[in-house]
Amino acid sequence: MKNVLLIPLFFFFQLISAQPDSLFFQKKNKKKEGPQWIQKNKASVDVSQVAFANWNSGGSNSISGLLGVQSSANYRDKFFAWRNDVSLRYGINKQQARELRKTDDLFEITSNLGYQPNKESNWFYSARLNFKTQLTNGYKYPNKETPISRLLAPGYLFFGGGMEYGKDIEELSFYFSPITLKATFVLDEDLANAGSFGVTPAVLDADGNVITPGDHLREEVGILITNSYKIEVAENIDMKHVVSLYSDYVNNFGNVDLDWRIDFNFKVNSFIRATFGSHLKYDDDVKTKEPSDVEGEFDEAGAKIQWKQILGVGFAVDF
């Protein structure tokens, strides 16, 4: 009889040992220690559309779309933090009785490598690389005959080293680099000859023929300061602020190039969201032109503040 009672107990303990522990005990999620990679990807599409039918106030049918793709691969261990980001944005707009126009165009790669010798400190010895350009021709509409920008015209490369502060470096970062190389690429012959984006223009004869072609590269060495901050300002509302300040030591030191972006992300549910953003830029090498007294000719009007405002509703998917 005693042996008969042991048989069901034996099978009961065999069943328990074959099941995952989570069926019987609540396991605590332990934070992974040691080296680890974290990869994130996001794709988004924002669309806005206006249509009219017998609208007595008048109006023009239009539709706009903005595609965005972001990918990051971040590494962290006891001493090193390596953050890598790739961003792509492309926007178009079509209005009734008007050609298709580009509204946004950006391809950007950023890589930050930081060394933290002391875990009690929030300071990192850092090296940073940033490259950005556009994908397709840009025009000063309605003129679509003469591009004012192209792929790698311009292209900007920043590379330097310094110190970075980041208590939670993914959320808050302050970076200071006393030595940063800035290279401006203008790989289009016409734009290089015109001296666009600060490169040395071509030397022309009296008839306008090119004697010496314009430069395709402009190199600068200066000081770079950046700050980024991400915060949840309210439930389902995130704000991200990124600002970059650069001044060249050799050419007009003290004149600061500014790139400042603020974006608000309003989450409706897991897929639908609204965005509102502001992008402010100033680059002393990007000159504007205004009509001169001579018909058909233009005079240089110097650099001006550039500003862009973005508002959209669409879909976002993490993958």
C-alpha positions in Angstrom: 0.0 0.0 0.0 2.8 2.4 0.9 4.5 1.8 -2.5 1.2 2.4 -4.3 0.9 5.9 -2.7 4.4 6.7 -3.8 3.6 6.2 -7.5 1.2 9.3 -7.9 3.6 11.4 -5.8 6.4 10.4 -8.1 4.5 11.5 -11.2 3.4 14.7 -9.5 6.9 15.8 -8.8 8.0 14.8 -12.4 5.2 17.1 -13.7 6.4 20.0 -11.6 10.0 19.7 -12.6 9.0 19.7 -16.3 7.1 23.0 -16.0 8.7 26.5 -16.2 9.2 28.2 -12.9 7.0 31.1 -13.9 3.9 28.8 -13.6 4.6 28.5 -9.8 6.7 31.4 -8.8 6.7 35.1 -9.9 10.2 35.9 -11.2 11.6 39.4 -10.8 12.9 40.9 -14.0 16.6 41.4 -13.4 18.5 44.2 -15.2 21.1 42.7 -17.4 24.6 43.3 -16.3 27.6 43.6 -18.6 27.9 44.4 -22.3 24.8 44.7 -24.3 23.5 46.0 -27.6 20.0 47.7 -27.9 18.6 48.2 -31.3 15.4 50.3 -32.1 13.8 51.0 -35.4 10.8 53.2 -36.3 9.0 54.0 -39.5 6.4 56.8 -39.7 4.1 58.3 -42.3 2.3 61.6 -41.8 -0.4 62.7 -44.2 -2.5 65.9 -44.5 -5.2 66.5 -47.2 -7.6 69.2 -48.1 -10.4 68.9 -50.7 -13.1 71.4 -51.8 -16.4 71.1 -53.7 -18.4 74.2 -54.4 -16.7 76.0 -51.6 -17.7 79.6 -51.8 -14.7 80.9 -50.0 -12.4 79.3 -52.6 -9.4 77.1 -52.1 -7.1 74.6 -53.7 -7.2 70.8 -53.3 -3.9 69.5 -51.9 -2.3 66.5 -50.3 1.0 66.2 -48.4 3.0 63.3 -47.2 6.1 62.9 -45.0 8.0 59.6 -44.7 10.4 59.1 -41.8 12.7 56.2 -40.9 14.8 56.1 -37.8 17.2 53.4 -36.6 19.5 53.2 -33.6 22.1 50.7 -32.4 23.5 51.4 -28.9 26.2 49.6 -27.0 26.8 49.9 -23.3 29.2 48.2 -20.9 31.0 49.1 -17.7 33.2 51.8 -19.3 31.9 52.5 -22.8 28.7 54.0 -24.3 28.5 53.9 -28.1 25.4 55.4 -29.7 24.6 55.2 -33.4 21.7 56.7 -35.2 20.5 56.9 -38.8 17.6 59.2 -39.8 15.8 59.5 -43.1 13.0 62.0 -43.9 11.4 62.8 -47.2 8.2 64.9 -47.7 6.2 66.0 -50.8 3.2 68.2 -51.5 0.8 68.3 -54.4 -1.6 71.1 -55.0 -4.2 71.4 -57.7 -2.8 72.8 -60.9 0.7 72.9 -59.5 3.7 70.6 -59.9 4.8 68.2 -57.2 7.1 69.9 -54.7 9.5 68.7 -52.1 8.8 69.8 -48.5 11.5 67.9 -46.5 14.7 65.9 -47.4 17.3 64.7 -44.9 19.7 61.8 -44.6 21.7 61.9 -41.4 24.2 59.6 -39.6 25.4 60.2 -36.0 27.9 58.2 -34.0 29.0 59.0 -30.4 31.6 57.0 -28.5 32.1 57.8 -24.9 34.5 56.4 -22.2 33.5 56.6 -18.6 36.5 55.9 -16.4 34.6 56.5 -13.1 31.1 55.0 -12.5 30.5 57.6 -9.8 30.9 60.4 -12.4 28.4 61.3 -15.2 31.2 62.7 -17.5 32.5 60.8 -20.5 35.5 61.3 -22.7 33.8 61.5 -26.1 34.4 61.3 -29.8 31.6 62.3 -32.2 30.9 62.0 -35.9 27.9 63.5 -37.7 27.2 63.4 -41.5 24.1 64.9 -43.2 23.0 65.6 -46.7 19.9 65.3 -48.9 18.7 62.8 -51.5 17.1 64.8 -54.4 17.4 68.2 -56.0 16.1 71.2 -54.2 14.6 74.2 -56.1 13.5 77.7 -55.3 9.9 77.2 -56.5 8.3 77.9 -58.9 11.7 77.7 -60.7 12.4 74.0 -61.4 15.0 74.5 -64.0 18.0 75.5 -61.8 18.7 73.3 -58.7 19.9 75.2 -55.6 21.0 72.0 -53.9 21.6 68.4 -54.8 22.8 65.1 -53.3 26.1 65.9 -51.5 25.7 69.5 -52.5 25.8 70.3 -49.7 27.0 67.5 -47.5 28.2 68.3 -44.0 30.7 66.2 -41.9 31.5 67.0 -38.3 34.2 65.0 -36.5 35.8 65.8 -33.2 36.5 64.9 -29.5 35.7 66.4 -26.1 33.7 65.8 -23.0 30.1 64.7 -22.7 27.8 64.9 -19.6 25.0 62.5 -19.4 23.3 61.3 -16.1 20.9 59.3 -18.2 22.8 59.7 -21.5 19.9 58.5 -23.6 17.7 61.3 -22.1 20.1 64.1 -21.3 23.4 65.0 -23.0 25.6 68.0 -22.9 28.7 67.8 -25.3 31.6 70.1 -25.5 34.4 69.7 -28.1 37.2 72.3 -28.3 38.5 70.7 -31.6 36.0 69.7 -34.2 36.6 69.4 -38.0 33.8 70.6 -40.2 33.9 69.7 -43.9 31.4 71.0 -46.4 31.0 69.1 -49.6 29.7 70.6 -52.8 30.0 67.9 -55.4 28.0 69.6 -58.1 30.0 71.6 -60.7 27.6 74.4 -61.2 27.0 75.0 -57.5 30.8 74.8 -56.7 31.5 77.3 -59.5 28.9 79.6 -58.0 30.6 79.4 -54.6 27.5 78.0 -52.9 27.6 77.0 -49.2 30.8 78.8 -48.6 33.2 77.0 -51.0 35.6 79.1 -53.0 33.9 80.1 -56.3 35.3 79.7 -59.8 37.5 82.3 -61.4 35.8 83.6 -64.6 37.1 85.7 -67.5 35.3 88.8 -68.9 33.0 86.6 -71.0 32.0 84.4 -68.1 34.1 81.4 -69.0 35.6 79.3 -66.2 39.4 79.8 -65.8 39.7 78.0 -62.5 36.9 75.7 -61.3 35.3 76.3 -57.9 36.3 74.2 -54.9 34.3 71.1 -54.0 35.3 71.1 -50.4 35.5 73.7 -47.6 37.4 72.7 -44.4 37.0 74.4 -41.0 38.3 73.7 -37.5 36.4 75.1 -34.6 34.5 74.6 -31.3 31.3 72.6 -31.1 28.7 72.6 -28.3 25.6 70.4 -28.4 22.7 69.7 -26.0 19.9 67.2 -26.3 17.0 66.6 -23.8 14.1 64.3 -24.0 11.2 64.4 -21.5 7.6 63.3 -21.0 5.9 66.7 -20.4 2.5 65.0 -19.9 0.8 61.7 -20.3 1.4 60.5 -23.9 3.2 63.8 -24.8 6.9 63.6 -25.3 9.3 66.5 -26.1 12.8 66.3 -27.6 15.1 69.3 -27.9 18.4 69.2 -29.8 20.6 72.2 -30.3 24.1 72.5 -31.9 26.4 75.6 -31.8 29.6 75.8 -33.9 32.2 78.5 -34.4 35.2 78.3 -36.7 38.6 79.4 -35.2 40.1 80.7 -38.4 37.2 82.3 -40.4 35.3 84.9 -38.4 35.7 83.3 -34.9 32.7 84.2 -32.7 30.2 84.0 -35.5 28.1 81.0 -34.5 26.3 78.5 -36.7 23.1 77.4 -35.1 21.0 74.3 -35.6 18.1 74.0 -33.1 15.1 71.6 -33.3 12.2 71.0 -30.9 9.7 68.2 -31.5 6.6 67.3 -29.7 5.1 63.8 -30.1 1.5 63.3 -29.2 0.6 59.6 -28.8 -3.0 58.6 -29.6 -2.5 54.8 -29.4 0.2 52.2 -30.3 0.2 53.3 -34.0 -1.4 56.7 -34.4 0.3 59.8 -33.3 0.5 63.6 -34.0 3.7 65.6 -34.3 4.5 69.3 -34.0 8.0 70.6 -34.5 10.1 73.7 -35.0 13.5 73.8 -36.8 15.7 76.9 -36.7 19.0 77.2 -38.5 21.6 79.9 -39.2 24.8 79.2 -41.2 27.0 82.2 -42.2 28.2 80.3 -45.2 24.7 80.0 -46.7 24.2 83.3 -48.5 20.9 84.6 -49.8 20.4 86.8 -52.9 18.0 89.6 -53.8 17.2 91.2 -57.2 19.7 93.9 -58.2 19.1 97.2 -60.1 20.1 95.4 -63.3 17.2 93.3 -64.6 17.8 89.6 -64.4 20.8 89.8 -62.0 21.0 89.3 -58.3 23.1 90.8 -55.5 24.3 88.9 -52.4 22.2 89.7 -49.4 24.1 87.8 -46.7 23.1 84.9 -44.5 19.7 84.9 -42.9 17.9 82.8 -40.2 16.2 79.8 -41.7 13.0 78.4 -40.0 10.7 75.5 -40.6 7.5 74.5 -38.8 6.2 70.9 -39.0 2.7 69.7 -38.0 1.4 66.2 -39.0 -0.9 63.3 -38.1 0.0 59.8 -39.1 1.2 56.3 -38.3 4.3 55.1 -36.5 5.5 51.5 -36.2 8.4 50.2 -34.1 10.1 47.1 -35.6 
